[in-house]
Amino acid sequence: MMMAALIALIVSMCLLLIRALMGPTLYDRVLAVNSFGTKTVLLIGLMGFVMGRPDFLDIAILYTLINFTSTIAVLKFFRYRSFQVPLARRGEPRAVAPIAGGEPNA
């Protein structure tokens, strides 16, 4: 049963690699790479279970955090073309916070 799960994971990872290389849009490729990372986490957890090494679950959790963070960073970069996004855009009015303890403006 474990061998069938391992084979299914490897086949799905191969299909995701094909999707990442041949995806029609950038977002399809990012989604394929993110899914590949998720399948890798499953593979690490399965290998840890089969080999009787619970330490692999810690590695899988760490890899999950790296996968999530890198996906958000890549999507942010391709949206803004920079990692430094201004807090207020030019031409937009700035929001003014009310003064603490003061009367509200009517």
C-alpha positions in Angstrom: 0.0 0.0 0.0 2.8 2.4 0.8 4.5 1.5 -2.4 1.4 2.4 -4.4 1.2 5.8 -2.6 4.9 6.4 -3.3 4.4 5.6 -7.0 1.3 7.8 -7.2 3.3 10.7 -5.7 6.2 10.3 -8.1 3.8 10.2 -11.1 2.0 13.3 -10.0 5.3 15.1 -9.4 6.3 14.2 -13.0 3.1 15.6 -14.3 3.5 18.8 -12.3 7.0 19.2 -13.7 5.6 19.0 -17.2 3.0 21.6 -16.3 5.6 23.9 -14.8 7.7 23.7 -17.9 4.9 24.0 -20.4 2.3 26.1 -18.6 0.6 28.6 -20.8 0.8 31.5 -18.2 3.1 32.5 -15.4 0.4 31.8 -12.8 0.0 28.2 -14.1 3.7 27.7 -13.7 3.8 29.2 -10.1 0.8 27.0 -9.2 2.6 23.9 -10.6 5.7 24.7 -8.6 3.7 25.3 -5.4 1.9 22.0 -5.9 5.2 20.3 -6.6 6.5 21.6 -3.2 3.4 20.3 -1.5 3.9 16.8 -3.1 7.5 17.0 -1.9 6.3 17.6 1.6 4.0 14.5 1.3 6.9 12.5 -0.1 9.2 13.4 2.8 6.4 12.6 5.3 5.7 9.3 3.6 9.4 8.4 3.5 9.7 9.2 7.2 6.8 7.0 8.0 8.1 4.1 6.0 11.6 4.4 7.3 10.4 4.8 10.9 12.1 8.3 11.2 9.8 10.8 12.8 12.5 13.5 12.4 11.5 13.7 8.7 8.2 15.4 9.8 10.1 18.3 11.2 11.9 18.7 7.9 8.6 18.5 6.1 7.1 21.3 8.2 10.2 23.5 7.6 9.9 22.8 3.8 6.2 23.7 3.9 7.1 27.1 5.4 9.8 27.8 2.8 7.4 26.7 0.0 4.6 29.0 1.2 6.9 32.0 1.7 8.6 31.6 -1.6 5.3 31.3 -3.5 4.1 34.5 -1.9 7.4 36.3 -2.7 7.3 35.2 -6.3 3.7 36.3 -6.8 4.4 39.6 -5.2 7.5 40.2 -7.4 5.6 39.5 -10.6 2.7 41.7 -9.6 4.7 44.7 -8.6 8.0 43.9 -10.5 9.8 44.8 -7.2 10.0 43.6 -3.6 9.7 47.2 -2.4 6.1 48.4 -2.7 5.3 51.9 -1.7 2.8 52.3 1.1 0.8 55.0 -0.7 0.6 55.4 -4.5 0.9 58.8 -6.1 -2.4 60.5 -6.7 -4.3 58.6 -4.0 -5.5 60.5 -0.9 -3.8 59.5 2.3 -5.9 58.1 5.1 -5.7 60.2 8.3 -6.0 58.4 11.6 -8.1 60.0 14.3 -6.4 61.6 17.2 -6.5 59.3 20.3 -8.7 60.8 23.0 -9.9 63.6 20.9 -13.4 64.4 19.8 -14.5 63.0 16.5 -14.9 65.4 13.7 -18.4 66.1 12.7 
